[in-house]
Amino acid sequence: EKHADRQVKGNACLALAQVLKARADEASEKDAKAADKARKQAEELFSQAAEKYADVKMPFRGTVGDKAKGELYEIRHLAVGKPAPEVEGEDQDGKKFKLSDYKGKVVLFDFWNQF
C-alpha cells in the first residue's frame, strides 16, 4: 500500500490475494478455520483489486480488475461446497439436459470443440 506506483500496488494486491486463496485451498482439509479466514482475506483483497485497480495492466495480459473478478466468481460460485451453477446443453445424442436434473449424482463434463 505504501508504494507510490499504482501499477505496483494493483499487481501486488492481486498477487497477495492469489497467495491467500492458494493457502486456503491447501488448508481446507487440515484446518477449516484457517482456510476460511484465508479465503475471506483473499476475497477482500480480490474485491479491493477489482474496485481500486481495475484498469491496471498485468505484466502478461489483461487487467488486474478482470483477473480479480474472475477469481471472485470462482471463490463465490465455484468453490468446493458451493452449489454448482446451472448448466444447460445437449448430450452427445442431441438430447437436452440441465445439470440440476442430476442433483446428488456424480457428473463428468467433457468439453470439446467441433470446429
C-alpha positions in Angstrom: 0.0 0.0 0.0 2.9 2.4 0.6 4.4 2.2 -2.8 3.8 5.3 -4.9 3.3 3.4 -8.2 -0.4 2.4 -8.8 0.7 -0.4 -11.2 2.8 -2.0 -8.5 0.1 -1.7 -5.9 -2.5 -3.2 -8.1 -0.4 -6.2 -9.1 0.8 -6.7 -5.5 -2.8 -6.7 -4.2 -3.8 -9.3 -6.8 -0.8 -11.4 -6.1 -1.3 -11.4 -2.3 -5.0 -12.4 -2.8 -3.9 -15.3 -5.0 -1.4 -16.5 -2.4 -4.1 -16.4 0.3 -6.5 -18.2 -1.9 -3.9 -20.9 -2.5 -3.2 -21.2 1.2 -7.0 -21.6 1.9 -7.2 -24.4 -0.7 -4.2 -26.2 0.8 -5.5 -25.8 4.4 -9.2 -26.7 3.7 -8.9 -30.4 4.7 -6.5 -29.9 7.6 -7.7 -26.7 9.3 -11.2 -25.4 8.2 -11.0 -22.3 10.4 -7.6 -21.2 9.0 -8.8 -22.0 5.5 -12.0 -19.9 6.0 -10.0 -17.0 7.4 -7.6 -17.0 4.4 -10.4 -17.3 1.9 -12.2 -14.3 3.4 -9.0 -12.3 3.4 -8.4 -13.3 -0.3 -12.0 -12.3 -1.2 -11.5 -8.9 0.4 -8.2 -8.3 -1.5 -9.7 -9.5 -4.8 -12.6 -7.1 -4.2 -10.2 -4.3 -3.5 -8.2 -5.1 -6.6 -11.3 -5.2 -8.7 -12.5 -1.8 -7.4 -9.3 0.2 -6.9 -7.1 -1.2 -9.6 -9.5 -2.4 -12.3 -7.7 -0.7 -15.2 -4.1 -1.6 -14.1 -2.4 -3.7 -16.8 -1.0 -7.0 -15.8 2.6 -7.9 -17.0 1.4 -10.5 -19.5 -2.2 -9.9 -20.5 -5.4 -8.4 -19.2 -6.0 -6.2 -16.3 -6.0 -6.6 -12.6 -9.7 -5.9 -12.5 -10.5 -8.7 -15.0 -8.4 -11.2 -13.2 -9.7 -10.2 -9.8 -13.4 -10.5 -10.9 -12.7 -14.0 -12.3 -11.1 -15.1 -9.0 -14.0 -13.6 -7.1 -16.5 -15.5 -9.2 -14.6 -18.7 -8.5 -14.5 -18.1 -4.8 -18.2 -17.2 -4.6 -19.7 -19.7 -7.0 -17.3 -22.5 -7.9 -15.6 -23.4 -4.6 -16.0 -26.8 -3.1 -19.2 -26.9 -1.1 -20.9 -24.3 -3.2 -23.9 -25.3 -5.3 -22.9 -25.9 -8.9 -24.1 -23.2 -11.3 -26.9 -24.3 -13.6 -25.7 -25.6 -16.9 -27.9 -26.5 -19.9 -26.9 -28.1 -23.1 -27.2 -31.1 -25.3 -25.6 -34.5 -24.7 -23.7 -36.5 -27.3 -27.0 -37.8 -28.7 -28.6 -34.3 -29.1 -30.9 -34.7 -26.0 -31.3 -31.5 -24.0 -30.3 -31.6 -20.3 -29.9 -29.4 -17.3 -27.2 -30.1 -14.6 -29.9 -29.8 -11.9 -31.5 -33.0 -13.4 -28.5 -34.9 -11.9 -28.5 -33.3 -8.5 -27.0 -35.7 -5.9 -25.2 -37.7 -8.6 -21.6 -37.6 -9.8 -21.3 -35.8 -13.1 -18.4 -35.6 -15.5 -18.4 -32.8 -18.1 -16.2 -33.4 -21.2 -16.0 -30.2 -23.2 -14.7 -30.5 -26.7 -14.7 -28.4 -29.9 -16.4 -29.3 -33.1 -14.7 -26.7 -35.3 
